[in-house]
Amino acid sequence: MAPPMSASTFLKALKEEGLTVVEVGDWRTHNRNHVGAWGPVHGVMIHHTVTRGTAATVRLCRDGHADLPGPLCHGVIAKDGTVHLVGHGRANHAGSGDSDVLRAVIAEKALPPDNTADTDGNRHFYGFECENLGDGKDPWPEAQREAVERAAAAICRFHGWGAPSVIGHLEWQPGKIDPRGFTMDEIRSRVRDRLK
């Protein structure tokens, strides 16, 4: 079990991994902690946004919408690789997912199929939303892929986790397809190489 990083430590870890970071408003205290606990944390979850345009994407991920209040993640990874921090604490990104998947993440084992939604993922995962339409056609520039790798590696490095602690939303919650346009095995391989 691991307590979440403080906001200052989170920011420092990302910058030390070589990322360009933008702090958005009151991100350090913007969270959903009044709904439930954040932590213990066990992994990093990657998403795509189904949006176009960095400013609009960051605004949506910070504020959310009528059906799902923000923050919708901790950081937004833009096409140019910049990480925009929009929240720290519990965020509405993971939703309910598979307890067997969570056990596999904790044990850093191969992931089983995600066939139930019986566990609160917002409590246990750091979340990054990546600016992409998620249609399988919208490109993922190398700067953005590298930022995904670096952001995930920064968190894993701090907590002493390996690459198996990095998962996609599609591996957690039945019916989800994100991120679409690369495989999570590719990202985990890149994180593994970075952590060597």
Contacts in CASP RR format, 6 or more apart in sequence:
PFRMAT RR
TARGET T0000
AUTHOR 0000-0000-0000
METHOD contacts of the structure
MODEL  1
MAPPMSASTFLKALKEEGLTVVEVGDWRTHNRNHVGAWGPVHGVMIHHTV
TRGTAATVRLCRDGHADLPGPLCHGVIAKDGTVHLVGHGRANHAGSGDSD
VLRAVIAEKALPPDNTADTDGNRHFYGFECENLGDGKDPWPEAQREAVER
AAAAICRFHGWGAPSVIGHLEWQPGKIDPRGFTMDEIRSRVRDRLK
1 40 0 8 1.000
1 42 0 8 1.000
2 39 0 8 1.000
2 40 0 8 1.000
2 41 0 8 1.000
2 42 0 8 1.000
2 159 0 8 1.000
3 39 0 8 1.000
3 40 0 8 1.000
3 41 0 8 1.000
4 38 0 8 1.000
4 39 0 8 1.000
4 40 0 8 1.000
4 41 0 8 1.000
4 89 0 8 1.000
4 126 0 8 1.000
5 13 0 8 1.000
5 155 0 8 1.000
5 158 0 8 1.000
7 27 0 8 1.000
7 28 0 8 1.000
7 29 0 8 1.000
7 88 0 8 1.000
8 28 0 8 1.000
9 158 0 8 1.000
10 74 0 8 1.000
10 85 0 8 1.000
10 88 0 8 1.000
10 155 0 8 1.000
11 21 0 8 1.000
11 23 0 8 1.000
11 85 0 8 1.000
13 154 0 8 1.000
13 155 0 8 1.000
13 157 0 8 1.000
13 158 0 8 1.000
14 21 0 8 1.000
14 83 0 8 1.000
14 85 0 8 1.000
14 150 0 8 1.000
14 151 0 8 1.000
14 154 0 8 1.000
15 21 0 8 1.000
16 154 0 8 1.000
17 150 0 8 1.000
17 151 0 8 1.000
17 153 0 8 1.000
17 154 0 8 1.000
17 157 0 8 1.000
18 150 0 8 1.000
19 81 0 8 1.000
19 82 0 8 1.000
19 83 0 8 1.000
19 147 0 8 1.000
19 150 0 8 1.000
19 151 0 8 1.000
19 154 0 8 1.000
20 81 0 8 1.000
20 82 0 8 1.000
20 83 0 8 1.000
21 82 0 8 1.000
21 83 0 8 1.000
21 84 0 8 1.000
21 85 0 8 1.000
22 82 0 8 1.000
22 83 0 8 1.000
22 84 0 8 1.000
22 85 0 8 1.000
23 85 0 8 1.000
24 58 0 8 1.000
24 62 0 8 1.000
24 84 0 8 1.000
24 85 0 8 1.000
24 86 0 8 1.000
24 87 0 8 1.000
25 62 0 8 1.000
27 62 0 8 1.000
27 71 0 8 1.000
27 85 0 8 1.000
27 86 0 8 1.000
27 87 0 8 1.000
27 88 0 8 1.000
28 87 0 8 1.000
28 88 0 8 1.000
29 88 0 8 1.000
30 62 0 8 1.000
30 70 0 8 1.000
30 71 0 8 1.000
30 86 0 8 1.000
30 87 0 8 1.000
30 88 0 8 1.000
31 38 0 8 1.000
31 71 0 8 1.000
31 87 0 8 1.000
31 88 0 8 1.000
31 89 0 8 1.000
31 90 0 8 1.000
31 91 0 8 1.000
32 69 0 8 1.000
32 70 0 8 1.000
32 71 0 8 1.000
32 89 0 8 1.000
32 90 0 8 1.000
32 91 0 8 1.000
32 92 0 8 1.000
32 122 0 8 1.000
33 89 0 8 1.000
33 90 0 8 1.000
35 90 0 8 1.000
36 90 0 8 1.000
36 123 0 8 1.000
37 90 0 8 1.000
37 123 0 8 1.000
38 89 0 8 1.000
38 90 0 8 1.000
38 122 0 8 1.000
38 123 0 8 1.000
39 123 0 8 1.000
39 124 0 8 1.000
40 124 0 8 1.000
41 124 0 8 1.000
41 125 0 8 1.000
41 126 0 8 1.000
41 159 0 8 1.000
42 102 0 8 1.000
42 105 0 8 1.000
42 106 0 8 1.000
42 124 0 8 1.000
42 125 0 8 1.000
42 165 0 8 1.000
43 105 0 8 1.000
43 124 0 8 1.000
43 125 0 8 1.000
43 126 0 8 1.000
43 155 0 8 1.000
43 156 0 8 1.000
43 159 0 8 1.000
43 161 0 8 1.000
43 165 0 8 1.000
43 166 0 8 1.000
43 167 0 8 1.000
44 125 0 8 1.000
44 126 0 8 1.000
44 127 0 8 1.000
44 128 0 8 1.000
44 151 0 8 1.000
44 152 0 8 1.000
44 155 0 8 1.000
44 156 0 8 1.000
44 165 0 8 1.000
44 166 0 8 1.000
44 167 0 8 1.000
45 93 0 8 1.000
45 94 0 8 1.000
45 121 0 8 1.000
45 125 0 8 1.000
45 126 0 8 1.000
45 127 0 8 1.000
45 128 0 8 1.000
45 167 0 8 1.000
45 168 0 8 1.000
45 169 0 8 1.000
45 172 0 8 1.000
46 127 0 8 1.000
46 128 0 8 1.000
46 130 0 8 1.000
46 148 0 8 1.000
46 152 0 8 1.000
46 166 0 8 1.000
46 167 0 8 1.000
46 168 0 8 1.000
46 169 0 8 1.000
46 178 0 8 1.000
46 179 0 8 1.000
46 184 0 8 1.000
46 187 0 8 1.000
47 73 0 8 1.000
47 93 0 8 1.000
47 127 0 8 1.000
47 128 0 8 1.000
47 129 0 8 1.000
47 130 0 8 1.000
47 168 0 8 1.000
47 169 0 8 1.000
47 178 0 8 1.000
47 179 0 8 1.000
48 129 0 8 1.000
48 130 0 8 1.000
48 131 0 8 1.000
48 132 0 8 1.000
48 133 0 8 1.000
48 134 0 8 1.000
48 178 0 8 1.000
48 179 0 8 1.000
48 180 0 8 1.000
48 181 0 8 1.000
49 57 0 8 1.000
49 60 0 8 1.000
49 61 0 8 1.000
49 76 0 8 1.000
49 129 0 8 1.000
49 130 0 8 1.000
49 131 0 8 1.000
49 132 0 8 1.000
50 132 0 8 1.000
50 133 0 8 1.000
50 134 0 8 1.000
50 178 0 8 1.000
51 57 0 8 1.000
51 60 0 8 1.000
51 131 0 8 1.000
51 133 0 8 1.000
52 131 0 8 1.000
52 133 0 8 1.000
52 138 0 8 1.000
53 79 0 8 1.000
53 131 0 8 1.000
54 76 0 8 1.000
54 78 0 8 1.000
54 79 0 8 1.000
54 80 0 8 1.000
54 82 0 8 1.000
54 84 0 8 1.000
54 131 0 8 1.000
57 76 0 8 1.000
57 78 0 8 1.000
57 129 0 8 1.000
57 131 0 8 1.000
58 76 0 8 1.000
58 78 0 8 1.000
58 84 0 8 1.000
58 86 0 8 1.000
60 72 0 8 1.000
61 70 0 8 1.000
61 71 0 8 1.000
61 72 0 8 1.000
61 73 0 8 1.000
61 75 0 8 1.000
61 76 0 8 1.000
61 84 0 8 1.000
61 86 0 8 1.000
61 129 0 8 1.000
62 70 0 8 1.000
62 71 0 8 1.000
62 72 0 8 1.000
62 86 0 8 1.000
62 87 0 8 1.000
63 69 0 8 1.000
63 70 0 8 1.000
64 70 0 8 1.000
64 71 0 8 1.000
64 72 0 8 1.000
64 92 0 8 1.000
68 92 0 8 1.000
69 92 0 8 1.000
70 91 0 8 1.000
70 92 0 8 1.000
71 86 0 8 1.000
71 87 0 8 1.000
71 91 0 8 1.000
71 92 0 8 1.000
71 93 0 8 1.000
72 86 0 8 1.000
72 91 0 8 1.000
72 92 0 8 1.000
72 93 0 8 1.000
72 129 0 8 1.000
73 86 0 8 1.000
73 87 0 8 1.000
73 91 0 8 1.000
73 93 0 8 1.000
73 127 0 8 1.000
73 128 0 8 1.000
73 129 0 8 1.000
74 85 0 8 1.000
74 86 0 8 1.000
74 87 0 8 1.000
74 88 0 8 1.000
74 89 0 8 1.000
74 91 0 8 1.000
74 93 0 8 1.000
74 126 0 8 1.000
74 127 0 8 1.000
74 128 0 8 1.000
75 83 0 8 1.000
75 84 0 8 1.000
75 85 0 8 1.000
75 86 0 8 1.000
75 87 0 8 1.000
75 127 0 8 1.000
75 128 0 8 1.000
75 129 0 8 1.000
75 151 0 8 1.000
76 83 0 8 1.000
76 84 0 8 1.000
76 86 0 8 1.000
76 128 0 8 1.000
76 129 0 8 1.000
76 130 0 8 1.000
76 131 0 8 1.000
77 83 0 8 1.000
77 84 0 8 1.000
77 128 0 8 1.000
77 129 0 8 1.000
77 130 0 8 1.000
77 131 0 8 1.000
77 144 0 8 1.000
77 147 0 8 1.000
77 148 0 8 1.000
77 151 0 8 1.000
78 84 0 8 1.000
78 131 0 8 1.000
78 144 0 8 1.000
79 131 0 8 1.000
79 132 0 8 1.000
79 141 0 8 1.000
79 143 0 8 1.000
79 144 0 8 1.000
80 141 0 8 1.000
80 143 0 8 1.000
80 144 0 8 1.000
81 141 0 8 1.000
81 143 0 8 1.000
81 144 0 8 1.000
81 146 0 8 1.000
81 147 0 8 1.000
82 147 0 8 1.000
83 128 0 8 1.000
83 147 0 8 1.000
83 151 0 8 1.000
90 122 0 8 1.000
90 123 0 8 1.000
91 122 0 8 1.000
91 127 0 8 1.000
92 122 0 8 1.000
93 122 0 8 1.000
93 125 0 8 1.000
93 127 0 8 1.000
93 129 0 8 1.000
93 169 0 8 1.000
94 120 0 8 1.000
94 121 0 8 1.000
94 122 0 8 1.000
94 124 0 8 1.000
94 125 0 8 1.000
94 127 0 8 1.000
94 169 0 8 1.000
94 172 0 8 1.000
94 173 0 8 1.000
95 117 0 8 1.000
95 120 0 8 1.000
95 121 0 8 1.000
95 122 0 8 1.000
95 172 0 8 1.000
95 173 0 8 1.000
96 117 0 8 1.000
96 118 0 8 1.000
96 119 0 8 1.000
96 120 0 8 1.000
96 121 0 8 1.000
96 173 0 8 1.000
97 114 0 8 1.000
97 116 0 8 1.000
97 117 0 8 1.000
97 118 0 8 1.000
97 119 0 8 1.000
97 121 0 8 1.000
97 172 0 8 1.000
97 173 0 8 1.000
97 174 0 8 1.000
98 112 0 8 1.000
98 113 0 8 1.000
98 114 0 8 1.000
98 115 0 8 1.000
98 116 0 8 1.000
98 117 0 8 1.000
98 118 0 8 1.000
98 119 0 8 1.000
98 172 0 8 1.000
98 173 0 8 1.000
98 174 0 8 1.000
99 116 0 8 1.000
99 118 0 8 1.000
99 119 0 8 1.000
100 112 0 8 1.000
100 114 0 8 1.000
100 116 0 8 1.000
101 111 0 8 1.000
101 112 0 8 1.000
101 114 0 8 1.000
101 167 0 8 1.000
101 171 0 8 1.000
101 172 0 8 1.000
102 119 0 8 1.000
102 121 0 8 1.000
102 124 0 8 1.000
104 110 0 8 1.000
104 111 0 8 1.000
104 112 0 8 1.000
104 164 0 8 1.000
105 111 0 8 1.000
105 164 0 8 1.000
105 165 0 8 1.000
105 167 0 8 1.000
108 161 0 8 1.000
108 162 0 8 1.000
108 164 0 8 1.000
108 165 0 8 1.000
109 164 0 8 1.000
110 164 0 8 1.000
111 164 0 8 1.000
111 167 0 8 1.000
111 171 0 8 1.000
114 170 0 8 1.000
114 171 0 8 1.000
114 172 0 8 1.000
114 173 0 8 1.000
114 174 0 8 1.000
115 174 0 8 1.000
116 174 0 8 1.000
117 173 0 8 1.000
117 174 0 8 1.000
121 172 0 8 1.000
125 167 0 8 1.000
125 172 0 8 1.000
126 155 0 8 1.000
128 148 0 8 1.000
128 151 0 8 1.000
128 152 0 8 1.000
130 140 0 8 1.000
130 144 0 8 1.000
130 148 0 8 1.000
130 179 0 8 1.000
131 144 0 8 1.000
132 138 0 8 1.000
132 140 0 8 1.000
132 144 0 8 1.000
132 179 0 8 1.000
132 180 0 8 1.000
132 181 0 8 1.000
134 177 0 8 1.000
134 178 0 8 1.000
134 179 0 8 1.000
134 180 0 8 1.000
134 181 0 8 1.000
135 180 0 8 1.000
136 180 0 8 1.000
136 181 0 8 1.000
140 181 0 8 1.000
140 182 0 8 1.000
145 182 0 8 1.000
145 187 0 8 1.000
145 190 0 8 1.000
146 190 0 8 1.000
148 187 0 8 1.000
149 187 0 8 1.000
149 190 0 8 1.000
149 191 0 8 1.000
149 194 0 8 1.000
150 194 0 8 1.000
152 163 0 8 1.000
152 166 0 8 1.000
152 187 0 8 1.000
152 191 0 8 1.000
153 191 0 8 1.000
153 194 0 8 1.000
153 195 0 8 1.000
155 161 0 8 1.000
156 162 0 8 1.000
156 163 0 8 1.000
156 165 0 8 1.000
156 166 0 8 1.000
156 191 0 8 1.000
156 195 0 8 1.000
157 195 0 8 1.000
159 165 0 8 1.000
162 191 0 8 1.000
162 192 0 8 1.000
162 195 0 8 1.000
163 188 0 8 1.000
163 189 0 8 1.000
163 191 0 8 1.000
163 192 0 8 1.000
163 195 0 8 1.000
164 188 0 8 1.000
166 184 0 8 1.000
166 187 0 8 1.000
166 188 0 8 1.000
166 191 0 8 1.000
167 184 0 8 1.000
168 178 0 8 1.000
168 179 0 8 1.000
168 184 0 8 1.000
169 176 0 8 1.000
169 178 0 8 1.000
169 179 0 8 1.000
170 176 0 8 1.000
170 177 0 8 1.000
170 178 0 8 1.000
170 179 0 8 1.000
170 180 0 8 1.000
170 184 0 8 1.000
171 184 0 8 1.000
END
